[in-house]
């Protein structure tokens, strides 16, 4: 939308005005200047056999077209306990969506579609949640109160999510500070979206109802990198229990960002923690850009309360329409409307995110609220071939005004105009409270109005559940080692940072420590075998059967028993990974290993050195390197290669 001559000039000039710089060039001080604050909401599925409030199996997934029935619903908002509607619920109601659920008997029941009250909460899930809360140094509640959290986007057929606070407060250590937690909650997961086009949204219910914890920090993270570090720590802490699910979709992050003068914006559904630095960096500057726009608007319009848009239907039969999708408009019988935005000239092309401008803020809301599929808008700052003089004449525009063209089904145009008016009015205030969708490139899209406290109310189907002190103490006595110990120990072992990260990511520390101690191996050798060698192999080879990391411990034990040198493991590992059930003697045969005494290998050195002198014609050739190259196949697994090199170099 923001890519041609006039718009590009405005975009670049405003980008400079905002002071945007790429994340990789941003010093820490810039976030202090912005007043950057960030808090995290880390969602993690628990590894239970059943769902949270029914007895359907958890973790059985289906493909989008694999279902046996579908249910269609229309969502409507309800009053909170204080007699008020939640803003998000009202926004979703305006979209007039038809919500279709694709249901498979194997992983869903009548509870999922709200035809059955909830079963008693899954005690296994509750105990896992308590365990993780204790690891976070949280105070466990004495009584569990289940509440309802409204979700009218259709992701939960009931229109609400059942959730309960398990732990209050808490703390985690980072490299240079400690970060406090607000709470840990236990809740049911939502559906997975299949599609969302126009007024039709489709979900599958396989994930619905699976137990999920939510770990929420205070907004104490003052740089994007701190936010990522905290996210990694919370994820690794949960994985240290070995009671949480892993893989795509098993963990998701919501990131809350604000700057001085801005407001809290939630970036929802961050798929990977490594995305957090770029997403939060760009969001901070998006808010700064919106504040710059607000300053300009308030200078141009001293009394914003009197500001209003004006619109008119248009026909382009006798005018240049190269930028309009006329074929689609005619085929679908869409209406085309021109909209005048007083005092907005030069602001629609104003930079907000890399590759995006303020017009995108309007377009995103038209897609979500008015259900106008993109492309859905053209704007006068864009310098297109469109006859904007004709548009301005029809609207009676003034010099400092900007114009939009929108198109869509006649029934959706009134909501589209209301949406444009609302977003432009919000521009006078600066940064609106929003939930935004994370994109891989670090930019975001409008998803919905940020929910407020009115979305929460007690679940009348679920009585309070006492949490026995004896249960808490039993769980406390069985807690795994705190991962801060893991981090410190791997630092003492001098493991590379990427290796330590890999070990924590897959909860491999107990296994690595066991191999080091029981098999008397070098920490660096064992750590890099997992974090570099095995990681590389897993990216290239598909195992014939399920590979389990414990197989590596068995391999080290085999090498120790046979009194082989550990270097041979690196040559064996690709075969072991590809064929996990193959016995290790057969693996040695496969790699053509032959056992030889050290004396036999050492005895080969003089002959090879003499041969080198006879055949070498290159004055720059290295004799020791050549001899080692010849000896390595014989020595691998039979003799320590470092000791062999010393002998080849003439040492003892």
LOLUMZA-620511 format. One record per residue (C-alpha): y, z, x. Coordinates in steps of 0.02 Angstrom, whole numbers, padded with zeros to 5 digits, always signed. Layout:
residues N
YZX/...
end
This chain:
residues 652
+00000+00000+00000/+00116+00035+00146/+00104-00112+00262/+00239-00247+00248/+00409-00276+00324/+00527-00165+00221/+00400-00030+00188/+00346-00027+00371/+00525+00001+00430/+00549+00145+00308/+00376+00215+00350/+00406+00216+00538/+00581+00287+00525/+00524+00427+00409/+00372+00462+00519/+00492+00492+00663/+00602+00600+00551/+00453+00709+00505/+00407+00723+00690/+00226+00673+00666/+00119+00662+00823/-00070+00635+00835/-00181+00788+00845/-00238+00749+01022/-00057+00754+01083/-00001+00908+00986/+00034+01067+01087/-00009+01236+01011/+00177+01276+00995/+00203+01141+00864/+00098+01238+00739/+00203+01393+00769/+00359+01289+00733/+00281+01223+00573/+00229+01397+00516/+00049+01336+00503/-00075+01450+00412/-00253+01415+00364/-00394+01504+00275/-00574+01448+00249/-00699+01451+00106/-00870+01416+00181/-01006+01374+00054/-01187+01388+00111/-01345+01356+00010/-01479+01491+00025/-01660+01451+00064/-01746+01516-00093/-01892+01442-00189/-01805+01462-00358/-01630+01432-00426/-01507+01574-00456/-01510+01601-00645/-01668+01510-00697/-01842+01487-00626/-01831+01301-00585/-01879+01255-00407/-01736+01242-00283/-01722+01105-00153/-01810+00965-00248/-01689+00818-00245/-01687+00655-00341/-01614+00482-00310/-01469+00427-00421/-01580+00317-00531/-01728+00438-00535/-01711+00533-00700/-01802+00555-00866/-01659+00597-00984/-01471+00597-00991/-01348+00708-01084/-01168+00663-01124/-01034+00796-01136/-00846+00809-01164/-00759+00956-01083/-00625+01062-01170/-00521+01206-01098/-00537+01384-01163/-00412+01527-01162/-00422+01656-01024/-00433+01843-01056/-00242+01845-01057/-00233+01707-01187/-00179+01571-01064/-00250+01402-01012/-00287+01362-00830/-00183+01215-00765/-00333+01129-00687/-00430+01141-00850/-00286+01061-00945/-00272+00921-00816/-00458+00881-00828/-00448+00881-01018/-00310+00750-01010/-00425+00629-00918/-00533+00607-01075/-00689+00587-00969/-00863+00554-01037/-00979+00659-00929/-01159+00600-00913/-01295+00708-00834/-01454+00628-00766/-01593+00754-00785/-01767+00762-00710/-01895+00882-00783/-01958+00933-00611/-01797+01020-00559/-01701+01062-00719/-01725+01157-00882/-01628+01203-01038/-01523+01330-00940/-01444+01190-00838/-01379+01105-00996/-01319+01269-01072/-01451+01279-01208/-01527+01440-01139/-01441+01601-01080/-01458+01645-00895/-01614+01730-00829/-01592+01888-00722/-01513+01845-00555/-01631+01789-00416/-01662+01950-00317/-01712+01856-00160/-01546+01762-00161/-01451+01925-00188/-01537+02009-00040/-01498+01861+00074/-01316+01870+00018/-01313+02057+00056/-01388+02024+00229/-01254+01896+00273/-01117+02009+00203/-01178+02151+00315/-01174+02034+00466/-00992+01999+00420/-00957+02188+00424/-00918+02182+00237/-00927+02329+00117/-01063+02297-00013/-01013+02323-00195/-01101+02463-00288/-01117+02359-00446/-01131+02170-00463/-01017+02095-00596/-01052+01914-00641/-00900+01813-00694/-00868+01637-00755/-00758+01517-00656/-00701+01366-00758/-00746+01191-00695/-00694+01057-00818/-00722+00912-00697/-00897+00907-00770/-00987+00961-00612/-01067+01103-00711/-01125+01064-00890/-01074+01236-00955/-00894+01205-00901/-00901+01359-00790/-00989+01424-00635/-01071+01595-00634/-01017+01692-00479/-01019+01872-00417/-00933+01963-00273/-01064+02042-00158/-00961+02101-00010/-00777+02147+00011/-00674+02128+00170/-00760+02095+00337/-00718+02027+00509/-00775+01896+00636/-00729+01880+00821/-00654+01720+00892/-00617+01680+01073/-00442+01755+01072/-00431+01857+00911/-00522+01931+00763/-00511+01857+00589/-00529+01958+00430/-00627+01906+00276/-00577+01933+00095/-00749+01928+00017/-00923+01853+00008/-00982+01792-00162/-01149+01733-00229/-01139+01586-00349/-01233+01439-00421/-01210+01265-00347/-01142+01119-00447/-01209+00945-00489/-01202+00798-00368/-01087+00656-00420/-01163+00483-00441/-01006+00387-00492/-00832+00409-00563/-00754+00251-00634/-00621+00248-00768/-00665+00371-00905/-00849+00380-00856/-00915+00509-00734/-01101+00526-00694/-01193+00672-00613/-01371+00715-00564/-01429+00894-00593/-01551+00921-00448/-01431+01032-00348/-01363+01120-00502/-01398+01307-00505/-01459+01324-00325/-01405+01489-00245/-01248+01474-00140/-01140+01598-00046/-00952+01580-00022/-00872+01664+00130/-00682+01674+00115/-00563+01716+00257/-00383+01774+00250/-00254+01641+00300/-00250+01707+00479/-00299+01546+00569/-00141+01485+00653/-00198+01320+00730/-00319+01183+00675/-00435+01224+00821/-00442+01408+00771/-00492+01352+00596/-00636+01248+00666/-00692+01391+00780/-00697+01511+00632/-00792+01383+00529/-00923+01362+00665/-00942+01550+00686/-00970+01579+00500/-01095+01437+00490/-01190+01496+00643/-01191+01675+00579/-01269+01620+00414/-01398+01514+00506/-01447+01660+00619/-01537+01737+00470/-01651+01584+00456/-01631+01604+00268/-01507+01464+00231/-01532+01279+00203/-01478+01149+00329/-01448+00962+00317/-01325+00851+00224/-01238+00944+00083/-01318+01113+00120/-01152+01181+00187/-00979+01129+00131/-00807+01190+00179/-00647+01208+00079/-00493+01228+00188/-00330+01305+00128/-00173+01251+00222/+00011+01294+00210/+00168+01283+00317/+00336+01372+00309/+00424+01313+00151/+00267+01232+00085/+00128+01305-00021/-00060+01327-00019/-00154+01162-00031/-00344+01163-00039/-00439+01025+00051/-00605+01024-00039/-00777+00966+00010/-00755+00951+00198/-00926+00886+00247/-00917+00928+00433/-00827+01069+00523/-00779+00946+00660/-00665+00863+00530/-00562+01022+00506/-00440+01004+00653/-00385+00829+00604/-00379+00866+00418/-00274+01023+00437/-00159+00942+00566/-00120+00796+00450/-00100+00910+00299/+00029+01014+00391/+00133+00859+00425/+00105+00794+00247/+00185+00954+00184/+00328+00936+00308/+00355+00757+00245/+00359+00815+00064/+00488+00947+00109/+00596+00812+00190/+00581+00708+00031/+00631+00859-00075/+00785+00887+00033/+00840+00706+00011/+00810+00707-00177/+00906+00868-00204/+01052+00797-00106/+01051+00641-00215/+01020+00732-00380/+01111+00900-00384/+01041+00940-00557/+00856+00891-00557/+00828+00960-00732/+00921+00808-00802/+00818+00683-00702/+00701+00570-00802/+00607+00407-00785/+00632+00252-00892/+00498+00121-00926/+00476-00045-01015/+00331-00166-01044/+00342-00328-00946/+00281-00506-00954/+00281-00613-00795/+00247-00786-00864/+00400-00863-00781/+00415-00757-00626/+00334-00734-00454/+00180-00625-00475/+00084-00653-00313/+00054-00465-00290/-00011-00433-00466/-00199-00449-00504/-00160-00564-00652/-00337-00627-00680/-00403-00451-00700/-00254-00399-00807/-00280-00546-00926/-00470-00527-00930/-00463-00341-00973/-00309-00360-01084/-00211-00233-00984/-00029-00192-01016/+00098-00204-00874/+00242-00080-00871/+00392-00064-00758/+00454+00111-00719/+00625+00160-00652/+00637+00311-00537/+00820+00364-00520/+00874+00408-00341/+00702+00368-00265/+00754+00213-00166/+00675+00218+00008/+00566+00367-00035/+00413+00278-00104/+00379+00209+00070/+00417+00376+00153/+00279+00431+00274/+00161+00566+00210/-00001+00537+00309/-00056+00409+00438/-00064+00244+00343/-00001+00324+00182/+00168+00349+00099/+00237+00440-00054/+00185+00296-00168/+00005+00344-00126/+00038+00517-00198/+00079+00433-00364/-00064+00308-00355/-00193+00444-00321/-00139+00542-00474/-00143+00386-00582/-00324+00361-00528/-00376+00541-00562/-00274+00590-00716/-00237+00426-00806/-00402+00346-00749/-00315+00187-00685/-00430+00114-00553/-00349+00059-00390/-00251-00047-00355/-00145+00024-00495/+00036+00018-00437/+00166-00086-00343/+00332-00017-00285/+00502-00089-00245/+00508-00020-00066/+00362-00133-00023/+00464-00292+00006/+00334-00402-00081/+00355-00576-00155/+00376-00498-00326/+00541-00535-00414/+00609-00357-00409/+00782-00416-00465/+00702-00466-00630/+00618-00295-00643/+00781-00203-00604/+00874-00306-00733/+00745-00265-00867/+00756-00080-00824/+00943-00071-00802/+00918+00006-00630/+01056+00072-00518/+01079+00044-00332/+00990+00202-00274/+00843+00187-00393/+00664+00136-00353/+00545+00043-00467/+00358+00044-00499/+00242-00079-00585/+00084-00008-00661/-00054-00090-00763/-00202-00029-00862/-00280-00012-01034/-00147+00012-01170/-00221+00182-01219/-00200+00246-01040/-00020+00192-01011/+00060+00343-01099/-00038+00463-00987/+00005+00356-00836/+00191+00370-00874/+00176+00557-00902/+00084+00572-00735/+00219+00475-00641/+00355+00581-00719/+00265+00743-00675/+00231+00695-00493/+00409+00638-00464/+00480+00797-00538/+00366+00897-00424/+00441+00802-00277/+00607+00894-00304/+00518+01060-00273/+00428+01002-00115/+00241+01033-00100/+00140+01048-00261/-00012+01162-00271/-00157+01041-00263/-00340+01024-00224/-00365+00871-00115/-00520+00773-00064/-00560+00760+00122/-00585+00589+00200/-00672+00553+00365/-00512+00489+00449/-00424+00655+00420/-00318+00599+00273/-00338+00667+00097/-00329+00611-00085/-00268+00705-00238/-00416+00780-00330/-00343+00901-00455/-00211+01033-00487/-00249+01192-00389/-00340+01316-00502/-00260+01481-00542/-00325+01654-00590/-00334+01604-00773/-00496+01509-00737/-00595+01672-00711/-00665+01783-00848/-00818+01898-00870/-00989+01825-00909/-01038+01903-01074/-01220+01849-01052/-01247+01951-00893/-01238+02142-00888/-01177+02232-00731/-01314+02253-00600/-01317+02411-00492/-01345+02379-00306/-01452+02522-00241/-01398+02604-00078/-01581+02607-00026/-01588+02417-00041/-01432+02398+00067/-01501+02515+00201/-01670+02427+00202/-01583+02261+00231/-01467+02337+00362/-01615+02397+00467/-01687+02220+00471/-01528+02127+00520/-01542+01994+00656/-01446+02014+00819/-01260+01980+00798/-01219+01805+00857/-01076+01874+00963/-01217+01936+01076/-01289+01760+01078/-01121+01688+01128/-01096+01817+01267/-01273+01793+01335/-01258+01603+01343/-01092+01625+01433/-01182+01735+01562/-01316+01600+01578/-01179+01472+01620/-01236+01353+01484/-01120+01204+01450/-01017+01229+01290/-01100+01083+01200/-01272+01158+01239/-01221+01329+01171/-01152+01244+01015/-01316+01149+00989/-01420+01307+01010/-01315+01403+00883/-01312+01256+00763/-01501+01253+00750/-01526+01442+00770/-01625+01414+00929/-01563+01563+01030/-01713+01678+00993/-01832+01538+01044/-01733+01493+01201/-01726+01677+01253/-01913+01694+01222/-01953+01545+01333/-01838+01606+01472/-01915+01780+01472/-02099+01746+01436/-02116+01586+01537/-01998+01642+01677/-01887+01489+01668/-01709+01451+01720/-01587+01476+01573/-01491+01318+01619/-01651+01215+01627/-01714+01279+01458/-01544+01269+01374/-01506+01091+01431/-01683+01038+01384/-01641+01083+01203/-01457+01037+01204/-01465+00874+01303/-01642+00808+01331/-01719+00847+01161/-01559+00802+01069/-01559+00631+01152/-01743+00603+01113/-01719+00652+00930/-01583+00518+00916/-01701+00381+00979/-01876+00424+00920/-01950+00456+00747/-02093+00583+00753/-02259+00535+00675/-02273+00710+00599/-02152+00854+00571/-02087+00918+00738/-02058+01105+00751/-01956+01184+00890/-02094+01312+00923/-02192+01169+01000/-02073+01180+01150/-02124+01361+01180/-02306+01308+01175/-02268+01171+01301/-02186+01291+01423/-02332+01412+01403/-02453+01270+01442/-02356+01221+01599/-02353+01402+01659/-02540+01422+01629/-02579+01261+01723/-02458+01313+01862/-02364+01150+01850/-02181+01128+01895/-02066+01128+01741/-01982+00962+01787/-02133+00872+01714/-02084+00937+01541/-01942+00811+01532/-02066+00669+01554/-02188+00745+01429/-02059+00785+01296/-02036+00609+01221/-02223+00599+01190/-02232+00777+01123/-02087+00742+01004/-02161+00578+00942/-02337+00649+00922/-02316+00837+00889/-02501+00863+00855/-02563+00784+01018/-02640+00911+01138/-02545+00934+01301/-02687+00874+01414/-02684+00709+01319/-02495+00702+01341/-02518+00718+01531/-02644+00576+01525/-02522+00470+01423/-02385+00489+01555/-02514+00452+01694/-02499+00623+01774/-02620+00662+01915/-02628+00836+01991/-02603+00840+02179/-02588+00983+02305/-02419+01006+02390/-02495+00976+02561/-02548+00800+02511/-02372+00757+02452/-02289+00831+02606/-02408+00734+02718/-02339+00571+02647/-02163+00603+02712/-02183+00544+02895/-02269+00381+02845/-02134+00341+02717/-01994+00379+02840/-02074+00264+02968/-02096+00127+02837/-01913+00142+02789/-01860+00114+02970/-01972-00041+02981/-01917-00128+02822/-01737-00073+02796/-01607-00205+02836/-01460-00121+02748/-01360-00008+02864/-01287+00087+02715/-01456+00128+02639/-01498+00315+02625/-01669+00355+02699/-01689+00521+02605/-01647+00442+02437/-01774+00302+02467/-01912+00421+02521/-01880+00538+02373/-01889+00388+02256/-02062+00349+02322/-02123+00530+02317/-02050+00582+02149/-02192+00506+02041/-02320+00601+02144/-02221+00762+02155/-02162+00776+01974/-02251+00927+01901/-02345+00961+02063/-02205+01019+02177/-02029+01085+02163/-01917+00933+02188/-01776+01031+02270/-01895+01102+02399/-01967+00928+02428/-01791+00860+02460/-01761+00994+02591/-01920+00943+02680/-01875+00758+02670/-01705+00799+02746/-01792+00885+02891/-01774+01064+02832/-01908+01197+02810/
end
